[in-house]
Amino acid sequence: MKWFSDNWDKVLTVVAAAIVGFFTAIFTVQSRLSDLQRDLAKVQTTLDGAVVPKMQALDTMSVRLGDFSRELSDLQKQNMLSIQTNNYLQLLLTEERKRTANDLREILNDEAARSKKVAP
């Protein structure tokens, strides 16, 4: 105890310095937290002002691209159906031409045969 009574002023100084240092550290941490909160608010404001509207535009574009893809698919199906229809019509025309050509040959052959009968 003699040491404590001889050095009480030094112990008190150390305790006071520790208390001041502790509260200074708390104040510094609070100050840095406030700075971080301000920076976070700035970033949030930037995101809300610049990025969020662009994200909405990207969502809209994504929906439009999906619609475009479906329309393109429908057009491709219609195109294939048109190609198949055209091929079928071409086949029908070809068959009809063959029948017409055969009918004309028969008529010409019949006419040739009749004219041979009529000629002496």
DRENSE-464134 format. One record per residue: x, y, z of N, C-alpha, C, CB in turn. Coordinates in steps of 0.05 Angstrom, whole numbers, padded with zeros to 5 digits, always signed. Glycine has a CB too. Example, Ala and Ser with C-alpha at 12.3 -4.5 7.8 and 13.67 -1.06 7.14 Angstrom:
+00264-00114+00156+00246-00090+00156+00264-00066+00156+00226-00089+00181/+00257-00045+00142+00273-00021+00143+00258+00001+00157+00282-00012+00114/
//
This chain:
+00016-00024+00000+00000+00000+00000+00017+00025+00000-00018+00000+00023/+00041+00023+00010+00058+00046+00010+00063+00055-00018+00085+00040+00025/+00067+00035-00036+00072+00042-00064+00048+00058-00076+00077+00017-00081/+00024+00048-00069+00000+00062-00079-00002+00090-00068-00025+00045-00072/+00003+00093-00043+00002+00120-00032+00024+00138-00042+00003+00119-00001/+00047+00126-00049+00068+00143-00060+00062+00150-00090+00095+00128-00058/+00048+00132-00104+00044+00137-00133+00015+00141-00140+00055+00113-00148/-00002+00150-00121-00030+00153-00127-00035+00173-00149-00045+00161-00102/-00019+00194-00151-00022+00214-00172-00017+00202-00199-00005+00238-00167/+00003+00184-00200+00010+00171-00226-00012+00152-00234+00038+00157-00224/-00022+00136-00214-00043+00117-00220-00068+00132-00229-00050+00100-00195/-00074+00154-00216-00097+00170-00224-00094+00181-00252-00102+00193-00204/-00070+00190-00259-00064+00200-00286-00068+00178-00307-00035+00211-00287/-00058+00153-00300-00061+00131-00319-00091+00124-00322-00045+00106-00309/-00105+00123-00300-00134+00117-00302-00148+00138-00317-00146+00114-00273/-00143+00163-00312-00155+00185-00327-00149+00184-00356-00147+00213-00315/-00123+00178-00363-00115+00176-00391-00129+00152-00404-00085+00172-00393/-00133+00130-00389-00147+00107-00400-00176+00114-00406-00145+00083-00381/-00189+00128-00387-00217+00136-00391-00219+00155-00415-00228+00149-00365/-00202+00175-00416-00202+00193-00439-00197+00178-00465-00181+00216-00435/-00178+00160-00465-00172+00144-00489-00195+00127-00497-00147+00127-00485/-00209+00115-00478-00232+00098-00483-00254+00115-00496-00242+00085-00458/-00260+00137-00484-00281+00154-00496-00273+00166-00522-00289+00176-00476/-00248+00172-00526-00238+00182-00552-00241+00160-00573-00209+00191-00550/-00235+00136-00565-00238+00114-00584-00267+00110-00592-00226+00088-00573/-00285+00111-00572-00314+00109-00577-00323+00131-00596-00330+00109-00551/-00314+00156-00591-00322+00178-00607-00311+00174-00636-00311+00205-00596/-00286+00165-00639-00274+00160-00665-00290+00139-00680-00245+00152-00662/-00297+00117-00666-00313+00096-00679-00340+00107-00688-00317+00071-00660/-00353+00122-00671-00379+00134-00678-00376+00153-00701-00391+00149-00654/-00355+00168-00702-00350+00186-00724-00346+00171-00750-00326+00204-00719/-00331+00149-00749-00327+00133-00773-00353+00119-00782-00305+00113-00768/-00369+00110-00762-00395+00099-00769-00412+00119-00783-00408+00087-00744/-00412+00144-00773-00427+00165-00786-00418+00170-00814-00426+00191-00769/-00391+00170-00818-00380+00173-00845-00389+00151-00863-00349+00175-00844/-00388+00126-00853-00397+00104-00869-00427+00105-00875-00391+00077-00854/-00443+00115-00857-00471+00118-00862-00476+00139-00883-00486+00125-00836/-00461+00161-00883-00464+00181-00904-00456+00170-00931-00446+00206-00897/-00433+00155-00931-00424+00143-00956-00444+00123-00967-00397+00130-00953/-00456+00108-00949-00476+00088-00957-00501+00102-00968-00484+00070-00933/-00508+00125-00955-00531+00140-00965-00525+00151-00993-00538+00163-00946/-00501+00160-00998-00493+00170-01024-00494+00148-01045-00465+00182-01024/-00484+00125-01038-00485+00102-01056-00513+00094-01062-00469+00078-01045/-00530+00093-01041-00559+00086-01045-00572+00106-01063-00573+00085-01018/-00566+00132-01060-00578+00153-01077-00568+00149-01106-00570+00181-01066/-00543+00143-01109-00533+00138-01136-00546+00115-01149-00502+00134-01135/-00549+00093-01134-00562+00069-01144-00591+00075-01152-00561+00046-01124/-00605+00089-01134-00633+00095-01139-00636+00113-01163-00646+00108-01115/-00617+00131-01167-00619+00150-01189-00609+00139-01216-00604+00175-01183/-00589+00122-01215-00577+00114-01241-00582+00084-01247-00547+00119-01240/-00578+00067-01228-00578+00039-01234-00606+00027-01235-00561+00024-01214/-00623+00035-01215-00649+00023-01213-00666+00029-01238-00664+00034-01189/-00667+00054-01249-00682+00058-01274-00671+00042-01297-00681+00088-01281/-00644+00038-01298-00633+00022-01319-00641-00007-01316-00602+00025-01320/-00642-00017-01292-00651-00044-01287-00680-00048-01296-00648-00052-01257/-00697-00028-01291-00724-00029-01300-00725-00029-01331-00741-00006-01289/-00708-00013-01343-00707-00013-01372-00697-00040-01383-00688+00010-01382/-00678-00052-01369-00669-00079-01377-00690-00099-01374-00644-00087-01361/-00706-00098-01353-00728-00116-01349-00749-00113-01372-00742-00111-01322/-00754-00088-01379-00773-00083-01401-00762-00094-01427-00778-00052-01404/-00736-00090-01432-00723-00100-01456-00724-00131-01457-00695-00090-01459/-00720-00143-01434-00721-00172-01432-00748-00183-01439-00713-00181-01403/-00769-00169-01429-00796-00177-01436-00801-00174-01466-00817-00161-01420/-00792-00151-01477-00796-00146-01506-00780-00166-01523-00787-00117-01512/-00756-00174-01513-00741-00194-01528-00755-00221-01528-00713-00197-01517/-00768-00227-01505-00783-00252-01504-00807-00251-01523-00794-00257-01476/-00821-00228-01524-00843-00225-01543-00833-00227-01572-00857-00198-01539/-00811-00214-01578-00799-00215-01604-00791-00244-01612-00775-00197-01606/-00780-00258-01593-00772-00286-01598-00797-00303-01605-00757-00298-01574/-00818-00299-01590-00843-00314-01596-00854-00307-01623-00864-00309-01574/-00854-00281-01630-00864-00272-01656-00847-00284-01678-00864-00241-01658/-00821-00284-01674-00803-00295-01694-00808-00325-01698-00774-00290-01686/-00812-00339-01676-00818-00367-01678-00845-00372-01693-00820-00379-01649/-00865-00355-01687-00890-00357-01702-00886-00352-01732-00911-00338-01690/-00870-00332-01738-00865-00326-01766-00850-00349-01780-00849-00300-01769/-00832-00361-01766-00817-00384-01777-00837-00407-01783-00795-00393-01759/-00855-00412-01764-00875-00433-01768-00893-00427-01792-00892-00437-01743/-00901-00401-01794-00918-00393-01817-00903-00396-01843-00928-00365-01813/-00877-00389-01842-00861-00391-01866-00858-00420-01875-00833-00379-01861/-00853-00438-01855-00851-00466-01862-00877-00477-01874-00844-00483-01837/-00900-00468-01862-00926-00476-01872-00930-00465-01900-00949-00466-01853/-00922-00441-01905-00924-00429-01932-00907-00445-01952-00916-00400-01933/-00883-00452-01944-00865-00468-01962-00878-00495-01968-00837-00472-01948/-00889-00508-01948-00902-00534-01952-00927-00531-01970-00910-00546-01925/-00942-00509-01966-00966-00504-01983-00957-00499-02012-00982-00481-01972/-00936-00483-02015-00926-00477-02042-00916-00503-02056-00904-00457-02041/-00902-00520-02041-00893-00545-02053-00916-00563-02061-00875-00560-02033/-00937-00564-02044-00960-00580-02050-00975-00569-02074-00980-00581-02026/-00978-00542-02076-00991-00530-02099-00974-00535-02124-00995-00500-02095/-00948-00534-02122-00931-00539-02145-00934-00568-02154-00901-00534-02138/-00936-00587-02136-00941-00615-02142-00968-00618-02156-00940-00632-02117/-00989-00605-02145-01015-00606-02158-01014-00595-02187-01036-00591-02141/-01001-00572-02190-00999-00560-02217-00984-00579-02236-00984-00533-02215/-00963-00591-02226-00948-00609-02243-00965-00633-02252-00922-00620-02228/-00980-00644-02232-00998-00667-02239-01020-00658-02258-01011-00678-02213/-01031-00634-02254-01052-00624-02272-01040-00619-02300-01064-00598-02261/-01016-00610-02302-01003-00606-02328-01000-00633-02342-00976-00591-02325/-00991-00653-02327-00988-00679-02339-01014-00690-02349-00976-00699-02318/-01036-00687-02333-01062-00696-02342-01071-00681-02366-01083-00693-02319/-01067-00655-02366-01076-00638-02389-01060-00646-02414-01072-00608-02383/-01034-00651-02411-01017-00659-02433-01027-00686-02444-00987-00660-02425/-01033-00705-02426-01043-00731-02434-01070-00729-02448-01046-00750-02410/-01088-00712-02437-01114-00707-02450-01110-00696-02478-01131-00689-02432/-01092-00677-02481-01087-00665-02507-01075-00685-02526-01067-00641-02504/-01057-00702-02517-01047-00724-02534-01069-00742-02544-01025-00740-02520/-01087-00749-02525-01109-00767-02532-01127-00753-02553-01125-00775-02508/-01133-00728-02549-01149-00713-02568-01135-00712-02595-01156-00685-02558/-01109-00706-02595-01095-00705-02620-01093-00732-02634-01066-00694-02615/-01089-00753-02618-01089-00780-02629-01116-00788-02641-01080-00801-02608/-01137-00780-02626-01164-00786-02636-01169-00771-02662-01186-00778-02615/-01162-00746-02663-01165-00730-02687-01149-00741-02710-01157-00700-02682/-01125-00750-02704-01108-00762-02725-01120-00788-02735-01079-00767-02714/-01131-00804-02716-01144-00829-02724-01169-00823-02740-01151-00846-02700/-01185-00803-02734-01209-00796-02749-01202-00786-02776-01226-00776-02734/-01181-00770-02777-01174-00759-02803-01163-00781-02821-01154-00737-02801/-01151-00802-02811-01142-00824-02827-01166-00840-02837-01123-00843-02811/-01187-00842-02821-01211-00856-02830-01225-00841-02851-01229-00862-02806/-01225-00815-02849-01240-00799-02869-01224-00798-02895-01244-00770-02857/-01199-00798-02894-01183-00795-02918-01183-00822-02933-01154-00787-02912/-01189-00821-02960-01190-00846-02977-01164-00857-02983-01204-00840-03003/
//
